[in-house]
Amino acid sequence: MSNIPELHEIPQTGLLRIKQVLRFIPVSRSNWWAGVKSGRYPKPLKLSERVTVWRAADIQRFIEEGIHDAK
C-alpha cells in the first residue's frame, strides 16, 4: 500500500507549506524546487522572506491533471 495520502485529504481551500505539499507529491525537496523554477510545478506564494506556500487548490488541480495525463 502506498504511503501517499489520498487526494481527498488535501484541503479544498487554504495554503500548504512545502512539507505538506511533499506528502501528496512524492519527490525530493530539491526536485520540487527545480520543478517550480522550470514551471513544471505550481507557482508558490511568498508570504514573507522565510515563508513560502502553495494554494491547496493549485496542488489538487496539479495532481488531478497528472492523473489524467498518466492515462
Phi, psi and omega per residue, in radians:
M1 nan 2.504 -3.082
S2 -1.299 2.586 3.059
N3 -1.533 -0.039 -3.123
I4 -1.375 2.195 3.115
P5 -1.062 2.677 3.119
E6 -1.151 2.623 -3.131
L7 -0.996 -0.623 -3.115
H8 -1.165 -0.193 3.117
E9 -1.429 -0.204 3.084
I10 -1.280 2.283 3.094
P11 -1.027 2.559 3.117
Q12 -1.217 -0.619 3.134
T13 -2.302 2.954 3.079
G14 1.914 -3.011 -3.063
L15 -2.137 2.541 -3.133
L16 -2.105 2.389 3.012
R17 -1.431 2.948 -3.042
I18 -1.049 -0.665 3.120
K19 -1.055 -0.684 3.123
Q20 -1.209 -0.718 3.126
V21 -1.067 -0.775 -3.073
L22 -1.242 -0.199 2.996
R23 -1.207 -0.527 -3.069
F24 -1.747 -0.406 -3.140
I25 -2.119 1.769 -2.979
P26 -1.363 1.276 3.034
V27 -2.252 2.871 3.100
S28 -1.258 2.822 3.127
R29 -1.054 -0.750 -3.125
S30 -1.183 -0.642 3.084
N31 -1.133 -0.707 3.123
W32 -1.051 -0.862 -3.108
W33 -1.131 -0.624 3.078
A34 -1.122 -0.699 3.106
G35 -1.168 -0.639 3.078
V36 -1.121 -0.795 -3.115
K37 -1.091 -0.677 -3.106
S38 -1.413 -0.213 -3.124
G39 1.629 0.033 3.124
R40 -1.219 -0.652 -3.123
Y41 -1.845 2.800 -3.104
P42 -1.029 2.598 3.105
K43 -1.270 2.459 3.096
P44 -1.525 2.966 2.979
L45 -1.926 2.374 3.118
K46 -1.732 1.903 -3.123
L47 -1.451 -0.566 3.081
S48 -2.762 -3.099 -3.113
E49 -0.970 -0.620 -3.052
R50 -1.991 0.103 -3.107
V51 -2.148 2.015 3.105
T52 -2.113 2.374 -3.106
V53 -2.397 2.894 3.042
W54 -2.198 2.553 3.062
R55 -1.190 2.313 3.134
A56 -1.013 -0.678 -3.141
A57 -1.107 -0.636 3.111
D58 -1.151 -0.711 3.137
I59 -1.181 -0.760 3.130
Q60 -1.081 -0.778 3.123
R61 -1.079 -0.755 3.135
F62 -1.050 -0.776 3.141
I63 -1.142 -0.786 -3.134
E64 -1.087 -0.725 3.121
E65 -1.156 -0.640 3.103
G66 -1.132 -0.657 3.116
I67 -1.148 -0.739 3.133
H68 -1.172 -0.629 -3.132
D69 -1.193 -0.503 -3.095
A70 -1.315 -0.321 -3.087
K71 -1.373 nan nan
